[in-house]
Every structure is written in C-alpha cells, then in structure tokens.
C-alpha cells in the first residue's frame, strides 16, 4: 500500500514538502519500524534527521512494534523546539 | 481537575484575570520572543504545530502535572504562526495550595514540553524575511 506521512519543521525543510508518499510492503503486518525504514529508503535526504525521530500513529507516539493499518494518520516527529 | 490548553494563531494577548479557589500560589510564566537568535537580529519566530497531537500532548502533560505535583489548575497557551520579537508566544499558569509544588511543576512542565510536544520554531531574520518559509 502507499501511505501518506506528515512531516514538519526540519523534515519539511529538507524534503521541500509537508507530506511524503511512502510505498509499504504488501504484508499482513506493517509496523512503525517498517514505515520508518521505508521512509529512509525512499527519501534519502531525510536519513540523517531520522536518527532522532519517531513515528506517530493517529497522534500517539508509536514504538517499533506498533502496527500500522490503512487509513491511520502517520506523522514523523523529529526534535521539537516549542516554547 | 481543571486544565485548559489553547493553541492559537499569532502572539498571545495579555493574561486574563485568574482566580482559583483554595490556591495559595498562582504562578505564571510567559515566553517572550527575543530580538536576537544565534547572534542575528530577528523579526520574530514562526511556529509550526502538529495541532491534534500537540493539543493531546499538552493535555497529557497538564494532567500529569496535576496528578504528580498536586496542582489545582493548569492553563497552557501556545502560539502558532508568526510572533514578532518582544511578543508572548507561550504562557503557562499553575495554581497550587503552596508555592513549592507550583514552582517545581513549572520547570518540569516546560522541560517536558520542549522535549515532547510537536511544536517547531524557525527564526525570521530581519535581513531575510523569507528565512522561515519552505
């Protein structure tokens, strides 16, 4: 499946966009770690930033084993800097 | 449990009057945009927020602060978009029975917010007003 991934801040700067299209493997179980690996593979300009980032699934922080389903809202959250 | 989180466009206006029954301490922190960032004059900061997650994270932090520090009330306001230097972009108000827990919670909350809440800022340089756009 193809997933849209929201990006912000330095990620948006590096990609020149606010969303990424990421092709995911056609398997029964796609996890957050698979999504992040595919982002790194398909968007090499983001690789360095991804070392300090995590995936959010439906606005909650995901761990490596969190399962991603079609229709989930995905976002990459890198280092933040509010305040 | 009393908590309120607001993310709004532009600079925050003056704080409204605030009273909390039973509180012996009302502590208010305001984050003001500095005129200089990395030794360069800036017109202001442009804040980008992932609104649904930022709201959720702020509410979770506020709830945890109330639980762990025994606070009576937490109110958080944060800007999105452009805020000129000298203006307020963040306000945190905490109410507690005694000052110790309110002051301790203030530091804790701001540290956690800067680590966990999906809000980003970019300086808008005086010399290059397009510096904060992609």
Backbone of each chain as ProteinMPNN parsed JSONL, in Angstrom:
{"seq_chain_A": "XXXXXXXXXXXXXXXXXXXXXXXXXXXXXXXXXXXXXXXXXXXXXXXXXXXXXXXXXXXXXXXXXXXXXXXXXXXXXXXXXXX", "coords_chain_A": {"N_chain_A": [[0.849, -1.19, 0.0], [0.307, 2.353, -0.405], [1.304, 4.966, 1.645], [0.518, 8.079, 3.201], [2.618, 10.361, 4.795], [2.866, 12.691, 7.303], [4.978, 15.536, 7.651], [7.124, 17.82, 9.402], [8.65, 20.97, 10.427], [12.191, 20.745, 10.498], [12.211, 18.458, 8.885], [10.317, 19.0, 6.907], [11.56, 21.154, 5.751], [13.863, 19.904, 4.689], [12.769, 18.102, 2.885], [11.276, 19.724, 1.293], [8.553, 19.739, 1.296], [5.345, 18.993, 2.796], [4.163, 16.608, 3.144], [4.857, 13.125, 2.729], [4.98, 10.546, 0.309], [4.858, 7.146, 0.742], [5.774, 3.954, -0.184], [4.633, 0.918, 1.007], [5.344, -2.42, 2.135], [3.435, -5.215, 0.878], [2.166, -6.773, 3.135], [0.708, -8.669, 5.863], [1.225, -7.464, 8.232], [2.3, -4.463, 8.978], [4.631, -2.531, 10.557], [5.543, 0.278, 12.736], [8.312, 0.507, 12.667], [8.897, -0.574, 10.198], [7.713, 1.299, 8.518], [9.311, 3.557, 9.08], [11.787, 2.63, 8.18], [11.247, 2.364, 5.487], [10.744, 4.998, 4.787], [13.3, 6.073, 5.127], [14.624, 4.646, 3.15], [13.31, 5.416, 0.785], [13.41, 8.142, 0.805], [16.101, 9.538, 0.79], [17.239, 12.004, 1.511], [16.36, 12.538, 4.002], [17.537, 10.888, 5.787], [19.578, 11.396, 7.746], [18.246, 13.023, 9.569], [16.329, 11.278, 10.498], [17.458, 9.725, 12.428], [16.972, 10.836, 14.858], [14.251, 10.724, 15.336], [10.747, 9.82, 15.568], [7.878, 7.778, 14.847], [4.542, 8.887, 14.729], [1.377, 7.55, 15.265], [-1.851, 8.058, 14.462], [-1.765, 10.343, 16.084], [-0.488, 9.478, 18.381], [2.491, 8.537, 20.073], [4.437, 6.079, 18.555], [5.818, 2.805, 19.108], [8.485, 0.601, 17.981], [7.097, -1.712, 17.36], [4.484, -1.084, 16.931], [1.532, -1.551, 15.153], [0.653, -0.586, 11.886], [-2.145, 0.501, 10.145], [-4.204, 0.593, 7.149], [-5.356, 3.85, 6.421], [-4.663, 4.955, 8.838], [-3.436, 7.888, 10.51], [-0.336, 9.109, 9.854], [2.7, 10.423, 11.105], [5.875, 11.966, 11.133], [7.859, 12.678, 13.835], [10.295, 14.725, 14.68], [13.099, 16.226, 16.392], [11.802, 18.534, 18.652], [10.846, 22.005, 19.298], [9.405, 23.868, 20.818], [7.932, 26.584, 22.764]], "CA_chain_A": [[0.0, 0.0, 0.0], [1.005, 3.629, -0.331], [0.851, 5.736, 2.809], [0.947, 9.473, 3.31], [3.233, 10.625, 6.093], [3.01, 14.127, 7.565], [6.289, 15.942, 8.17], [7.111, 19.183, 9.95], [9.923, 21.555, 10.854], [13.377, 20.453, 9.69], [11.901, 17.437, 7.877], [9.648, 19.669, 5.793], [12.603, 21.939, 5.077], [14.755, 19.019, 3.926], [12.031, 17.45, 1.795], [10.589, 20.727, 0.472], [7.135, 19.344, 1.241], [4.785, 18.73, 4.126], [3.763, 15.197, 3.216], [5.633, 12.171, 1.945], [4.306, 9.319, -0.132], [5.764, 6.035, 1.049], [5.255, 2.626, -0.557], [4.86, -0.049, 2.082], [5.233, -3.801, 1.644], [2.089, -5.821, 0.93], [2.154, -7.872, 4.101], [-0.395, -8.563, 6.82], [1.619, -6.737, 9.44], [3.266, -3.381, 8.769], [4.865, -1.87, 11.847], [6.143, 1.606, 12.679], [9.725, 0.406, 12.264], [8.901, -0.803, 8.744], [7.426, 2.596, 7.891], [10.486, 4.428, 9.197], [12.828, 2.093, 7.29], [10.878, 2.674, 4.102], [10.956, 6.446, 4.601], [14.747, 6.264, 4.94], [14.993, 4.052, 1.865], [12.707, 6.119, -0.351], [13.679, 9.594, 0.906], [17.454, 9.575, 1.37], [17.582, 13.327, 2.06], [15.885, 12.618, 5.387], [18.133, 9.819, 6.607], [20.299, 11.904, 8.926], [17.254, 13.516, 10.537], [15.525, 10.17, 11.028], [18.12, 9.117, 13.602], [16.417, 11.44, 16.083], [12.824, 10.901, 15.082], [9.867, 8.688, 15.815], [6.617, 7.838, 14.111], [3.291, 8.998, 15.477], [0.258, 6.899, 14.587], [-3.096, 8.648, 14.983], [-1.397, 11.351, 17.095], [0.162, 8.88, 19.55], [3.831, 8.05, 19.786], [4.471, 4.639, 18.293], [7.116, 2.136, 19.259], [8.841, -0.136, 16.764], [6.183, -2.821, 17.064], [3.113, -0.594, 16.7], [1.034, -1.952, 13.837], [0.069, 0.496, 11.088], [-3.233, -0.009, 9.306], [-4.646, 1.563, 6.135], [-6.205, 4.914, 6.955], [-4.052, 5.593, 10.011], [-2.712, 9.145, 10.262], [1.076, 8.892, 10.191], [3.494, 11.655, 11.134], [7.222, 11.836, 11.674], [8.118, 13.697, 14.835], [11.725, 14.845, 14.973], [13.364, 17.055, 17.565], [10.855, 19.638, 18.71], [11.504, 23.213, 19.8], [8.396, 24.853, 21.185], [8.184, 27.421, 23.928]], "C_chain_A": [[0.888, 1.245, 0.0], [0.419, 4.425, 0.825], [1.322, 7.17, 2.675], [1.475, 9.682, 4.716], [3.413, 12.133, 6.235], [4.409, 14.409, 8.101], [6.251, 17.43, 8.504], [8.549, 19.682, 10.125], [11.082, 21.209, 9.935], [13.132, 19.385, 8.619], [11.238, 18.076, 6.657], [10.648, 20.522, 5.017], [13.437, 21.05, 4.155], [14.049, 18.416, 2.72], [11.412, 18.464, 0.842], [9.11, 20.417, 0.312], [6.652, 19.096, 2.659], [4.212, 17.325, 4.251], [4.684, 14.374, 2.335], [4.702, 11.062, 1.481], [5.295, 8.193, 0.078], [5.085, 4.727, 0.648], [5.621, 1.64, 0.539], [4.656, -1.454, 1.547], [3.817, -4.35, 1.815], [2.134, -7.031, 1.854], [1.001, -7.655, 5.074], [-0.054, -7.607, 7.952], [2.704, -5.72, 9.117], [3.405, -2.638, 10.091], [5.489, -0.488, 11.639], [7.605, 1.527, 12.229], [9.85, 0.158, 10.773], [8.659, 0.522, 8.02], [8.665, 3.482, 7.92], [11.615, 3.942, 8.28], [12.526, 2.424, 5.839], [11.03, 4.17, 3.805], [12.445, 6.705, 4.326], [15.191, 5.758, 3.567], [14.533, 4.919, 0.687], [12.962, 7.623, -0.344], [15.048, 9.806, 1.556], [17.84, 10.922, 1.97], [17.205, 13.441, 3.533], [16.629, 11.677, 6.326], [18.8, 10.337, 7.874], [19.314, 12.364, 9.998], [16.498, 12.376, 11.207], [16.165, 9.51, 12.25], [17.538, 9.64, 14.908], [14.915, 11.671, 15.933], [12.049, 9.636, 15.429], [8.607, 8.859, 14.965], [5.472, 8.03, 15.095], [2.19, 8.368, 14.628], [-1.022, 7.399, 15.244], [-2.822, 9.531, 16.206], [-0.84, 10.763, 18.389], [1.541, 8.382, 19.15], [3.803, 6.538, 19.615], [5.814, 4.08, 18.721], [7.337, 1.255, 18.026], [7.796, -1.171, 16.367], [4.739, -2.369, 16.814], [2.679, -0.927, 15.272], [0.338, -0.767, 13.162], [-0.975, -0.108, 10.149], [-3.622, 1.035, 8.262], [-5.582, 2.594, 6.762], [-5.662, 5.567, 8.211], [-3.39, 6.907, 9.6], [-1.283, 8.959, 10.766], [1.81, 10.226, 10.152], [4.869, 11.344, 11.697], [7.476, 13.007, 12.616], [9.613, 13.682, 15.142], [11.916, 15.657, 16.234], [12.442, 18.269, 17.532], [11.507, 20.842, 19.39], [10.505, 24.288, 20.195], [8.826, 25.704, 22.373], [8.715, 28.775, 23.561]], "O_chain_A": [[2.064, 1.188, 0.359], [-0.798, 4.543, 0.967], [2.382, 7.444, 2.111], [0.873, 9.246, 5.697], [4.038, 12.773, 5.39], [4.956, 13.64, 8.891], [5.45, 18.188, 7.957], [9.515, 18.93, 9.992], [10.972, 21.362, 8.718], [13.77, 19.405, 7.566], [11.557, 17.737, 5.517], [10.593, 20.604, 3.79], [13.687, 21.392, 2.999], [14.653, 18.238, 1.662], [11.06, 18.121, -0.287], [8.492, 20.789, -0.685], [7.444, 19.003, 3.597], [3.821, 16.904, 5.34], [5.218, 14.855, 1.336], [3.758, 10.691, 2.178], [6.443, 8.278, -0.359], [3.971, 4.431, 1.081], [6.779, 1.544, 0.945], [3.882, -1.66, 0.612], [3.104, -4.003, 2.756], [2.139, -8.174, 1.397], [0.394, -6.584, 5.103], [-0.944, -7.011, 8.56], [3.879, -6.067, 8.997], [2.42, -2.177, 10.667], [5.903, -0.131, 10.536], [8.074, 2.392, 11.489], [10.8, 0.624, 10.143], [9.322, 0.825, 7.028], [9.029, 4.087, 6.911], [12.317, 4.752, 7.675], [13.427, 2.726, 5.058], [11.404, 4.553, 2.696], [12.8, 7.455, 3.416], [16.032, 6.372, 2.91], [15.272, 5.125, -0.275], [12.76, 8.3, -1.352], [15.143, 10.201, 2.718], [18.692, 10.972, 2.857], [17.677, 14.338, 4.231], [16.375, 11.672, 7.53], [18.607, 9.778, 8.954], [19.521, 12.123, 11.188], [16.076, 12.499, 12.357], [15.491, 8.818, 13.013], [17.604, 8.971, 15.939], [14.388, 12.698, 16.359], [12.609, 8.548, 15.563], [8.323, 9.938, 14.444], [5.441, 7.413, 16.159], [2.089, 8.623, 13.428], [-1.244, 7.187, 16.436], [-3.533, 9.48, 17.209], [-0.729, 11.472, 19.389], [1.742, 7.875, 18.046], [3.223, 5.816, 20.425], [6.825, 4.782, 18.702], [6.482, 1.177, 17.144], [7.627, -1.472, 15.185], [3.874, -3.194, 16.519], [3.381, -0.618, 14.309], [-0.45, -0.051, 13.779], [-0.718, -1.092, 9.457], [-3.395, 2.228, 8.465], [-6.479, 2.252, 7.532], [-6.145, 6.624, 8.615], [-2.856, 7.031, 8.498], [-1.054, 8.689, 11.945], [1.569, 11.054, 9.274], [5.004, 10.55, 12.628], [7.328, 14.17, 12.241], [10.126, 12.759, 15.775], [11.004, 15.768, 17.053], [12.319, 18.943, 16.509], [12.579, 20.724, 19.984], [10.722, 25.473, 19.943], [9.926, 25.561, 22.905], [8.977, 29.595, 24.44]]}, "seq_chain_B": "XXXXXXXXXXXXXXXXXXXXXXXXXXXXXXXXXXXXXXXXXXXXXXXXXXXXXXXXXXXXXXXXXXXXXXXXXXXXXXXXXXXXXXXXXXXXXXXXXXXXXXXXXXXXXXXXXXXXXXXXXXXXXXXXXXXXXX", "coords_chain_B": {"N_chain_B": [[-10.671, 18.125, 38.263], [-8.893, 20.758, 36.859], [-8.022, 21.926, 33.825], [-6.652, 23.557, 30.981], [-5.936, 23.903, 27.599], [-4.636, 25.765, 24.965], [-4.039, 26.437, 21.589], [-3.154, 28.951, 19.481], [-3.463, 31.28, 16.696], [-0.79, 33.496, 16.035], [0.589, 36.101, 18.228], [0.214, 35.905, 21.828], [-2.289, 37.506, 23.696], [-2.682, 39.846, 26.486], [-2.664, 38.299, 29.748], [-5.636, 36.921, 31.053], [-7.677, 37.8, 33.907], [-7.327, 35.712, 36.737], [-8.403, 33.427, 39.032], [-8.243, 30.975, 41.553], [-9.987, 28.823, 43.514], [-9.014, 28.065, 46.78], [-6.339, 28.089, 46.25], [-3.011, 28.893, 47.195], [-0.953, 29.748, 45.788], [-0.322, 31.228, 42.75], [1.195, 30.822, 39.783], [2.769, 32.239, 37.046], [4.219, 31.868, 33.903], [5.7, 33.497, 31.177], [6.707, 33.13, 27.893], [8.788, 35.0, 25.907], [9.485, 36.277, 22.705], [12.771, 36.625, 21.719], [14.919, 39.335, 20.543], [17.213, 38.623, 19.233], [18.712, 35.861, 17.685], [21.021, 33.297, 17.67], [23.036, 35.211, 17.354], [22.028, 36.857, 15.407], [19.92, 39.477, 14.29], [16.421, 39.19, 14.641], [13.158, 39.295, 13.155], [11.14, 37.958, 14.262], [9.636, 34.867, 15.39], [8.586, 31.948, 13.659], [6.113, 29.714, 14.293], [5.426, 26.298, 13.977], [2.946, 23.874, 14.208], [1.829, 20.625, 15.046], [-1.189, 20.231, 15.229], [-3.367, 18.432, 16.325], [-1.934, 16.474, 17.716], [-0.236, 18.003, 19.302], [-2.045, 19.335, 20.964], [-3.079, 17.147, 22.309], [-0.791, 16.112, 23.586], [-0.11, 18.279, 25.229], [-2.34, 18.326, 26.893], [-2.067, 15.867, 28.153], [0.346, 16.256, 29.497], [-0.421, 18.322, 31.215], [-2.362, 17.036, 32.747], [-0.771, 15.108, 33.967], [0.915, 16.755, 35.447], [-0.874, 17.872, 37.253], [-1.596, 15.591, 38.652], [0.919, 14.539, 39.616], [2.154, 16.661, 40.967], [0.25, 17.656, 42.561], [-1.354, 19.825, 41.763], [-3.821, 22.47, 41.488], [-4.864, 23.689, 39.265], [-4.21, 24.039, 35.796], [-3.167, 25.956, 33.116], [-2.476, 26.337, 29.754], [-1.099, 28.095, 27.085], [-0.234, 28.436, 23.685], [1.435, 29.763, 20.852], [0.792, 29.595, 17.299], [2.173, 29.997, 14.001], [3.326, 33.303, 12.99], [5.188, 35.192, 15.364], [6.088, 38.252, 16.563], [9.251, 39.695, 17.599], [9.626, 40.441, 21.058], [7.02, 39.912, 21.657], [4.585, 37.738, 23.243], [4.721, 34.224, 23.162], [4.149, 31.948, 24.481], [2.442, 30.779, 27.296], [2.21, 29.728, 30.597], [0.261, 28.808, 33.254], [0.0, 28.026, 36.602], [-1.647, 26.669, 39.383], [-1.55, 26.153, 42.87], [-1.77, 24.796, 46.221], [0.405, 25.482, 47.78], [3.488, 27.324, 47.206], [5.779, 25.79, 46.595], [5.187, 23.378, 45.159], [4.04, 24.423, 42.874], [6.097, 25.953, 41.719], [8.045, 23.981, 41.278], [6.691, 22.336, 39.489], [6.458, 24.006, 37.318], [9.033, 24.259, 36.075], [9.406, 21.57, 35.447], [7.261, 21.074, 33.666], [7.809, 22.788, 31.489], [10.276, 21.828, 30.588], [9.514, 19.231, 29.766], [7.639, 19.846, 27.811], [9.222, 21.07, 25.855], [10.59, 18.89, 25.044], [8.741, 16.953, 24.207], [6.385, 17.873, 22.912], [4.869, 18.377, 19.806], [5.87, 20.957, 18.396], [7.392, 23.397, 16.456], [9.919, 25.855, 15.857], [11.019, 28.559, 13.815], [13.462, 30.985, 13.145], [12.726, 34.234, 11.879], [14.58, 36.103, 9.961], [15.709, 39.472, 10.24], [17.203, 40.406, 8.136], [16.445, 38.738, 6.113], [13.49, 38.135, 5.381], [12.175, 35.948, 4.273], [13.198, 33.752, 5.427], [11.978, 31.863, 7.05], [10.28, 30.265, 5.634], [9.17, 27.439, 3.673]], "CA_chain_B": [[-9.377, 18.516, 37.68], [-9.053, 21.909, 35.982], [-6.912, 22.191, 32.91], [-7.069, 24.175, 29.725], [-4.83, 24.09, 26.662], [-5.06, 26.54, 23.789], [-3.042, 26.796, 20.568], [-3.842, 29.994, 18.701], [-2.648, 31.984, 15.705], [-0.157, 34.757, 16.394], [1.033, 36.365, 19.606], [-0.786, 35.819, 22.886], [-2.631, 38.786, 24.309], [-2.448, 39.88, 27.936], [-3.324, 37.234, 30.504], [-6.904, 37.287, 31.678], [-7.741, 37.64, 35.365], [-7.392, 34.268, 37.047], [-8.505, 33.115, 40.46], [-8.514, 29.553, 41.775], [-10.41, 28.637, 44.899], [-8.159, 27.205, 47.59], [-4.923, 28.221, 45.876], [-2.163, 29.841, 47.899], [0.098, 30.158, 44.852], [-0.625, 31.304, 41.315], [2.483, 31.084, 39.135], [2.595, 32.456, 35.605], [5.432, 32.041, 33.103], [5.452, 33.918, 29.802], [7.85, 33.053, 26.993], [8.805, 36.17, 25.025], [10.418, 36.113, 21.583], [13.942, 37.514, 21.841], [15.226, 40.031, 19.284], [18.438, 38.079, 18.644], [18.872, 34.403, 17.715], [22.308, 32.917, 17.073], [23.763, 36.451, 17.06], [21.445, 37.569, 14.263], [18.638, 40.113, 14.63], [15.263, 38.543, 14.015], [11.872, 39.993, 13.216], [10.292, 37.155, 15.129], [9.706, 33.418, 15.201], [7.403, 31.334, 13.06], [5.85, 28.435, 14.955], [4.665, 25.295, 13.252], [2.414, 22.928, 15.192], [1.007, 19.486, 14.604], [-2.219, 20.609, 16.202], [-4.084, 17.423, 17.128], [-1.025, 15.787, 18.635], [0.258, 18.979, 20.276], [-3.135, 19.506, 21.952], [-3.167, 15.92, 23.118], [0.396, 16.026, 24.442], [-0.214, 19.321, 26.27], [-3.349, 17.9, 27.871], [-1.492, 14.77, 28.952], [1.328, 16.849, 30.419], [-1.157, 19.067, 32.245], [-2.99, 16.059, 33.649], [0.288, 14.502, 34.774], [1.388, 17.769, 36.398], [-1.878, 17.951, 38.328], [-1.51, 14.345, 39.438], [2.218, 14.309, 40.278], [2.548, 17.786, 41.822], [-0.901, 18.063, 43.373], [-1.802, 21.171, 41.37], [-5.264, 22.708, 41.458], [-5.29, 24.202, 37.962], [-3.134, 24.247, 34.811], [-3.607, 26.597, 31.871], [-1.366, 26.443, 28.81], [-1.398, 28.744, 25.801], [0.935, 28.469, 22.801], [1.172, 30.359, 19.54], [1.23, 29.027, 16.024], [2.369, 31.082, 13.039], [4.37, 34.29, 13.276], [5.141, 36.026, 16.568], [7.166, 39.247, 16.468], [10.087, 39.769, 18.799], [9.012, 41.239, 22.115], [5.662, 39.435, 21.95], [4.482, 36.497, 24.014], [4.333, 33.066, 22.344], [3.839, 30.8, 25.347], [2.089, 31.154, 28.677], [1.835, 28.592, 31.444], [-0.201, 29.255, 34.576], [-0.198, 26.89, 37.507], [-2.177, 27.008, 40.701], [-1.338, 25.116, 43.87], [-2.01, 25.261, 47.584], [1.653, 26.112, 48.228], [4.337, 27.726, 46.08], [6.821, 24.836, 46.222], [4.771, 22.444, 44.108], [3.789, 25.172, 41.634], [7.384, 26.319, 41.11], [8.687, 22.755, 40.791], [5.942, 21.861, 38.321], [6.708, 24.924, 36.207], [10.252, 23.809, 35.396], [9.153, 20.223, 34.907], [6.348, 21.142, 32.523], [8.445, 23.423, 30.327], [11.269, 20.876, 30.068], [8.816, 18.147, 29.063], [7.018, 20.385, 26.603], [10.253, 21.279, 24.841], [11.071, 17.575, 24.603], [7.723, 16.012, 23.733], [5.2, 18.41, 22.228], [5.272, 18.66, 18.416], [5.853, 22.373, 18.009], [8.716, 23.776, 15.96], [10.026, 27.287, 15.574], [12.1, 28.992, 12.922], [13.638, 32.437, 13.193], [12.538, 35.045, 10.673], [15.673, 37.061, 10.066], [15.449, 40.834, 9.762], [17.879, 40.571, 6.852], [15.884, 37.819, 5.128], [12.155, 37.789, 5.902], [11.678, 34.672, 3.751], [14.018, 32.694, 6.012], [11.202, 30.868, 7.784], [9.292, 29.594, 4.787], [9.742, 26.357, 2.874]], "C_chain_B": [[-9.607, 19.656, 36.691], [-7.816, 22.06, 35.109], [-7.462, 22.738, 31.615], [-5.837, 24.338, 28.847], [-5.367, 24.786, 25.417], [-3.851, 26.731, 22.875], [-3.733, 27.781, 19.634], [-2.881, 30.665, 17.725], [-2.07, 33.265, 16.294], [0.173, 34.884, 17.87], [-0.121, 36.234, 20.588], [-1.046, 37.217, 23.436], [-2.332, 38.758, 25.797], [-3.229, 38.773, 28.637], [-4.612, 37.753, 31.119], [-6.786, 37.116, 33.192], [-7.97, 36.171, 35.696], [-7.413, 34.099, 38.556], [-8.851, 31.64, 40.6], [-8.82, 29.35, 43.253], [-9.466, 27.669, 45.619], [-6.682, 27.346, 47.309], [-4.223, 29.254, 46.761], [-1.062, 30.35, 47.002], [-0.451, 30.125, 43.438], [0.674, 31.708, 40.634], [2.254, 31.176, 37.638], [3.959, 32.651, 34.946], [5.013, 32.489, 31.706], [6.751, 33.838, 29.01], [7.751, 34.166, 25.966], [9.838, 35.942, 23.917], [11.542, 37.134, 21.71], [14.239, 38.194, 20.498], [16.448, 39.459, 18.551], [18.407, 36.564, 18.767], [20.177, 34.082, 17.002], [23.059, 34.155, 16.538], [23.233, 37.208, 15.847], [20.137, 38.223, 14.692], [17.482, 39.431, 13.91], [14.027, 39.434, 14.153], [10.933, 39.264, 14.158], [10.533, 35.678, 14.883], [8.427, 32.953, 14.523], [7.245, 29.934, 13.655], [4.999, 27.545, 14.058], [4.201, 24.254, 14.27], [1.734, 21.774, 14.464], [-0.162, 19.478, 15.586], [-2.846, 19.454, 16.986], [-3.178, 16.716, 18.127], [-0.502, 16.745, 19.697], [-0.786, 19.209, 21.368], [-3.177, 18.311, 22.893], [-1.993, 15.818, 24.091], [0.338, 17.07, 25.563], [-1.234, 18.91, 27.328], [-2.821, 16.77, 28.749], [-0.476, 15.3, 29.958], [0.625, 17.582, 31.559], [-1.786, 18.101, 33.253], [-1.941, 15.405, 34.547], [0.808, 15.481, 35.818], [0.412, 17.891, 37.569], [-1.752, 16.75, 39.259], [-0.22, 14.287, 40.264], [2.603, 15.425, 41.246], [1.391, 18.281, 42.692], [-1.417, 19.449, 43.034], [-3.326, 21.253, 41.382], [-5.748, 23.093, 40.058], [-4.065, 24.378, 37.072], [-3.743, 24.88, 33.568], [-2.397, 26.837, 30.982], [-1.856, 27.141, 27.549], [-0.115, 28.755, 24.975], [0.523, 29.037, 21.457], [1.482, 29.39, 18.417], [1.352, 30.193, 15.045], [3.392, 32.098, 13.556], [4.108, 35.045, 14.577], [6.35, 36.966, 16.522], [8.002, 39.271, 17.743], [9.487, 40.772, 19.793], [7.621, 40.77, 22.498], [5.699, 38.071, 22.64], [3.997, 35.352, 23.117], [3.919, 31.867, 23.191], [3.514, 31.325, 26.749], [1.644, 29.9, 29.421], [1.463, 29.14, 32.808], [-0.547, 28.033, 35.413], [-0.711, 27.4, 38.84], [-1.969, 25.83, 41.645], [-1.651, 25.688, 45.247], [-0.783, 26.014, 48.092], [2.562, 26.383, 47.032], [5.302, 26.637, 45.635], [6.396, 23.935, 45.063], [4.516, 23.181, 42.785], [5.108, 25.519, 40.941], [8.1, 25.092, 40.56], [8.007, 22.268, 39.515], [6.213, 22.738, 37.098], [7.927, 24.476, 35.398], [10.029, 22.468, 34.711], [8.326, 20.297, 33.631], [7.063, 21.705, 31.297], [9.505, 22.496, 29.724], [10.596, 19.781, 29.253], [8.175, 18.664, 27.772], [8.05, 20.537, 25.492], [10.802, 19.963, 24.305], [10.013, 16.804, 23.811], [6.634, 16.59, 22.84], [5.596, 18.863, 20.817], [4.972, 20.102, 17.975], [7.28, 22.727, 17.599], [8.739, 25.277, 15.713], [11.213, 27.552, 14.658], [12.246, 30.498, 13.067], [13.337, 33.072, 11.844], [13.542, 36.18, 10.778], [15.242, 38.432, 9.556], [16.026, 41.002, 8.358], [17.271, 39.708, 5.753], [14.52, 37.339, 5.606], [11.601, 36.472, 5.372], [12.363, 33.488, 4.423], [13.224, 31.619, 6.735], [10.14, 30.214, 6.93], [9.971, 28.474, 4.034], [9.127, 26.393, 1.485]], "O_chain_B": [[-10.427, 19.531, 35.782], [-6.712, 22.292, 35.601], [-8.581, 22.426, 31.207], [-4.812, 24.851, 29.296], [-6.422, 24.429, 24.892], [-2.778, 27.133, 23.324], [-4.78, 27.474, 19.064], [-1.663, 30.628, 17.898], [-2.769, 34.022, 16.967], [0.059, 33.936, 18.647], [-1.283, 36.425, 20.23], [-0.119, 38.008, 23.615], [-1.798, 37.777, 26.314], [-4.301, 38.364, 28.19], [-4.671, 38.869, 31.635], [-5.922, 36.394, 33.69], [-8.719, 35.479, 35.008], [-6.527, 34.584, 39.259], [-9.667, 31.118, 39.841], [-8.008, 29.668, 44.122], [-9.166, 26.588, 45.113], [-5.854, 26.794, 48.033], [-4.756, 30.328, 47.039], [-0.317, 31.258, 47.372], [-0.981, 29.108, 42.989], [1.197, 32.797, 40.873], [1.625, 30.305, 37.037], [4.752, 33.489, 35.374], [4.084, 31.931, 31.121], [7.768, 34.407, 29.407], [6.761, 34.271, 25.242], [10.942, 35.466, 24.183], [11.304, 38.339, 21.795], [13.854, 37.687, 19.444], [16.683, 39.778, 17.386], [18.108, 36.036, 19.838], [20.414, 34.531, 15.881], [23.625, 34.145, 15.445], [23.906, 38.093, 15.319], [19.33, 37.599, 15.381], [17.563, 39.135, 12.718], [13.874, 40.198, 15.105], [10.05, 39.863, 14.772], [11.514, 35.291, 14.247], [7.341, 33.478, 14.769], [8.13, 29.087, 13.533], [4.006, 27.975, 13.471], [4.99, 23.807, 15.103], [1.143, 21.951, 13.399], [-0.128, 18.814, 16.622], [-2.854, 19.498, 18.216], [-3.593, 16.397, 19.242], [-0.337, 16.362, 20.856], [-0.453, 19.27, 22.551], [-3.296, 18.457, 24.11], [-2.169, 15.483, 25.262], [0.692, 16.782, 26.705], [-1.016, 19.123, 28.521], [-3.098, 16.726, 29.947], [-0.433, 14.864, 31.108], [1.024, 17.476, 32.719], [-1.741, 18.333, 34.461], [-2.182, 15.175, 35.732], [1.109, 15.088, 36.945], [0.822, 17.999, 38.725], [-1.796, 16.879, 40.482], [-0.26, 14.018, 41.465], [3.296, 15.178, 42.233], [1.551, 19.222, 43.469], [-1.87, 20.175, 43.919], [-4.021, 20.241, 41.298], [-6.903, 22.851, 39.707], [-3.01, 24.813, 37.534], [-4.734, 24.379, 33.034], [-1.419, 27.458, 31.397], [-2.913, 26.803, 27.015], [0.962, 29.046, 25.496], [-0.593, 28.819, 20.986], [2.311, 28.491, 18.554], [0.725, 31.237, 15.224], [4.205, 31.8, 14.431], [2.99, 35.474, 14.86], [7.493, 36.516, 16.45], [7.527, 38.916, 18.821], [8.926, 41.798, 19.411], [7.091, 41.17, 23.535], [6.706, 37.362, 22.616], [3.0, 35.484, 22.407], [3.397, 30.883, 22.667], [4.206, 32.183, 27.297], [0.82, 29.123, 28.938], [2.246, 29.848, 33.442], [-1.28, 27.141, 34.987], [-0.263, 28.427, 39.351], [-2.18, 24.673, 41.28], [-1.779, 26.9, 45.418], [-0.905, 27.048, 48.748], [2.427, 25.758, 45.98], [5.625, 26.543, 44.451], [7.146, 23.749, 44.104], [4.749, 22.631, 41.708], [5.224, 25.395, 39.722], [8.699, 25.156, 39.486], [8.674, 21.838, 38.573], [6.196, 22.25, 35.968], [7.851, 24.333, 34.178], [10.41, 22.262, 33.559], [8.655, 19.655, 32.633], [6.939, 21.165, 30.197], [9.621, 22.39, 28.504], [11.062, 19.441, 28.165], [8.179, 17.97, 26.755], [7.797, 20.183, 24.34], [11.41, 19.928, 23.235], [10.339, 16.09, 22.863], [6.016, 15.847, 22.078], [6.539, 19.637, 20.651], [3.987, 20.396, 17.298], [8.243, 22.403, 18.294], [7.716, 25.888, 15.402], [12.244, 26.883, 14.714], [11.244, 31.213, 13.107], [13.657, 32.511, 10.796], [13.378, 37.1, 11.58], [14.509, 38.542, 8.574], [15.425, 41.65, 7.501], [17.554, 39.926, 4.575], [14.409, 36.253, 6.175], [10.659, 35.926, 5.947], [12.137, 32.342, 4.035], [13.766, 30.547, 7.007], [9.181, 29.656, 7.465], [11.174, 28.52, 3.775], [9.466, 25.565, 0.639]]}, "name": "protein", "num_of_chains": 2, "seq": "XXXXXXXXXXXXXXXXXXXXXXXXXXXXXXXXXXXXXXXXXXXXXXXXXXXXXXXXXXXXXXXXXXXXXXXXXXXXXXXXXXXXXXXXXXXXXXXXXXXXXXXXXXXXXXXXXXXXXXXXXXXXXXXXXXXXXXXXXXXXXXXXXXXXXXXXXXXXXXXXXXXXXXXXXXXXXXXXXXXXXXXXXXXXXXXXXXXXXXXXXXXXXXXXXXXXXXXXX"}
